[in-house]
C-alpha cells in the first residue's frame, strides 16, 4: 500500500494565529504517526505557486492521511488555520513501481 501525503500551501495572513494553529495541530500530527517532511517557503523553479509556506506530511497510507484530516482532534485545529491563512490542501498517494510480472 503506498504512503499518503498531505500537501498544504498557505498564504499566511495572521502569523500569531498560525502559531496557535501549529500548537493545536502538532499533537494531532504526532498522534497520527505522520512524519513532517517540510514546512518551508518553496523555491519556485517553474510557473506560479500558491502561498508563502508549503507543508508536506507523510502518512502510512492515503487512508491514514484522510483519517487524520477528518479526525475530531484535527477538526478542532482547522478553524485556526482557516482564520489565519488562505490554504490549499490535497492528499496524494505515494508512487510505487508496478509489481514485477
C-alpha contacts under 8 A as a table, 3 or more apart, distances in Angstrom:
res1	aa1	res2	aa2	distance
1	X	61	X	6.64
2	X	60	X	7.54
2	X	61	X	5.83
2	X	62	X	7.48
2	X	93	X	6.15
2	X	94	X	5.16
2	X	95	X	6.56
2	X	96	X	6.46
3	X	58	X	6.95
3	X	59	X	5.79
3	X	60	X	4.84
3	X	61	X	4.10
3	X	62	X	6.20
3	X	93	X	5.92
3	X	94	X	4.96
3	X	95	X	7.98
4	X	58	X	5.96
4	X	59	X	4.99
4	X	60	X	6.17
4	X	61	X	4.33
4	X	62	X	3.94
4	X	63	X	7.37
4	X	64	X	7.25
4	X	65	X	5.91
4	X	91	X	6.71
4	X	92	X	5.80
4	X	93	X	4.58
4	X	94	X	5.71
5	X	56	X	6.74
5	X	57	X	5.50
5	X	58	X	4.67
5	X	59	X	6.00
5	X	61	X	7.89
5	X	62	X	6.95
5	X	65	X	6.77
5	X	91	X	5.47
5	X	92	X	5.24
5	X	93	X	6.19
5	X	94	X	6.90
6	X	55	X	7.86
6	X	56	X	5.76
6	X	57	X	5.09
6	X	58	X	6.67
6	X	59	X	7.95
6	X	65	X	6.68
6	X	89	X	6.99
6	X	90	X	5.68
6	X	91	X	4.53
6	X	92	X	6.58
7	X	54	X	7.11
7	X	55	X	5.65
7	X	56	X	4.65
7	X	57	X	6.54
7	X	89	X	5.65
7	X	90	X	5.41
7	X	91	X	6.47
7	X	92	X	7.92
8	X	54	X	5.62
8	X	55	X	5.11
8	X	56	X	6.64
8	X	87	X	6.53
8	X	88	X	5.54
8	X	89	X	4.36
8	X	90	X	6.62
9	X	50	X	6.04
9	X	51	X	5.37
9	X	52	X	7.41
9	X	53	X	5.85
9	X	54	X	4.50
9	X	55	X	6.53
9	X	87	X	5.50
9	X	88	X	5.23
9	X	89	X	6.58
10	X	50	X	7.03
10	X	51	X	4.57
10	X	52	X	6.04
10	X	53	X	5.21
10	X	54	X	6.25
10	X	85	X	5.92
10	X	86	X	5.67
10	X	87	X	4.48
10	X	88	X	6.68
11	X	50	X	7.22
11	X	51	X	4.19
11	X	52	X	5.41
11	X	53	X	6.81
11	X	85	X	5.27
11	X	86	X	5.07
11	X	87	X	6.40
12	X	15	X	6.36
12	X	18	X	7.35
12	X	51	X	7.51
12	X	52	X	7.02
12	X	53	X	7.71
12	X	84	X	6.15
12	X	85	X	4.31
12	X	86	X	6.62
13	X	84	X	5.40
13	X	85	X	5.17
13	X	86	X	7.53
14	X	17	X	5.23
14	X	18	X	6.29
14	X	83	X	8.00
14	X	84	X	4.77
14	X	85	X	6.78
15	X	18	X	5.00
15	X	19	X	6.22
15	X	84	X	7.12
16	X	19	X	5.03
16	X	20	X	6.41
17	X	20	X	5.06
17	X	21	X	6.24
17	X	80	X	6.48
17	X	81	X	7.35
17	X	83	X	7.46
17	X	84	X	5.31
18	X	21	X	4.81
18	X	22	X	6.07
18	X	80	X	7.01
18	X	81	X	6.13
18	X	84	X	5.69
18	X	85	X	7.39
19	X	22	X	5.09
19	X	23	X	6.28
20	X	23	X	5.16
20	X	24	X	6.27
20	X	80	X	7.11
21	X	24	X	5.06
21	X	25	X	5.86
21	X	77	X	5.84
21	X	78	X	7.43
21	X	80	X	5.16
21	X	81	X	5.67
22	X	25	X	5.03
22	X	26	X	5.59
23	X	26	X	5.49
23	X	27	X	7.47
24	X	27	X	6.65
24	X	28	X	7.54
24	X	74	X	7.97
24	X	76	X	7.91
24	X	77	X	5.46
25	X	28	X	5.30
25	X	29	X	6.35
25	X	74	X	6.16
25	X	77	X	5.53
25	X	78	X	7.89
26	X	29	X	5.22
26	X	30	X	6.29
27	X	30	X	5.03
27	X	31	X	5.88
28	X	31	X	5.01
28	X	32	X	6.13
28	X	68	X	7.53
28	X	73	X	6.35
28	X	74	X	5.95
29	X	32	X	5.22
29	X	33	X	6.74
29	X	34	X	5.73
29	X	35	X	7.70
29	X	68	X	7.54
30	X	33	X	5.48
30	X	34	X	6.11
30	X	35	X	7.58
31	X	34	X	7.67
32	X	59	X	7.98
32	X	64	X	7.72
32	X	68	X	6.34
33	X	59	X	6.92
33	X	60	X	7.76
34	X	57	X	6.39
34	X	58	X	5.41
34	X	59	X	4.69
34	X	60	X	7.22
35	X	57	X	5.68
35	X	58	X	5.06
35	X	59	X	6.67
36	X	39	X	7.58
36	X	55	X	7.76
36	X	56	X	6.24
36	X	57	X	4.64
36	X	58	X	6.39
37	X	55	X	7.59
37	X	56	X	5.38
37	X	57	X	5.61
37	X	58	X	6.70
38	X	54	X	7.19
38	X	55	X	5.30
38	X	56	X	5.05
38	X	57	X	7.22
39	X	53	X	6.72
39	X	54	X	5.72
39	X	55	X	4.48
39	X	56	X	6.74
40	X	53	X	5.24
40	X	54	X	5.47
40	X	55	X	6.68
41	X	52	X	5.39
41	X	53	X	4.47
41	X	54	X	6.03
42	X	52	X	7.55
42	X	53	X	6.89
42	X	54	X	6.59
44	X	47	X	7.28
44	X	48	X	7.07
44	X	49	X	6.72
50	X	88	X	7.88
51	X	54	X	7.14
51	X	86	X	7.92
51	X	87	X	7.65
58	X	65	X	7.85
59	X	62	X	7.03
59	X	64	X	6.06
59	X	65	X	5.57
60	X	64	X	6.17
60	X	65	X	7.66
61	X	64	X	5.09
61	X	65	X	6.37
61	X	93	X	7.36
62	X	65	X	5.04
62	X	66	X	6.18
62	X	91	X	6.98
62	X	92	X	6.95
62	X	93	X	5.83
63	X	66	X	5.09
63	X	67	X	6.03
64	X	67	X	5.01
64	X	68	X	6.21
65	X	68	X	5.24
65	X	69	X	6.27
65	X	91	X	7.08
66	X	69	X	5.06
66	X	70	X	6.03
66	X	91	X	7.46
67	X	70	X	5.15
67	X	71	X	5.85
68	X	71	X	5.11
68	X	74	X	6.76
69	X	74	X	6.25
69	X	75	X	7.32
70	X	74	X	7.08
70	X	75	X	6.66
71	X	74	X	5.42
71	X	75	X	5.95
72	X	75	X	4.75
72	X	76	X	6.46
73	X	76	X	5.57
73	X	77	X	7.18
74	X	77	X	5.12
74	X	78	X	6.31
75	X	78	X	5.33
75	X	79	X	7.53
76	X	79	X	6.69
77	X	80	X	5.59
77	X	81	X	6.95
78	X	81	X	5.19
78	X	82	X	6.20
79	X	82	X	4.90
79	X	83	X	6.05
80	X	83	X	5.24
80	X	84	X	6.23
81	X	84	X	5.09
81	X	85	X	5.79
81	X	87	X	7.97
82	X	85	X	5.68
82	X	86	X	6.65
82	X	87	X	7.29
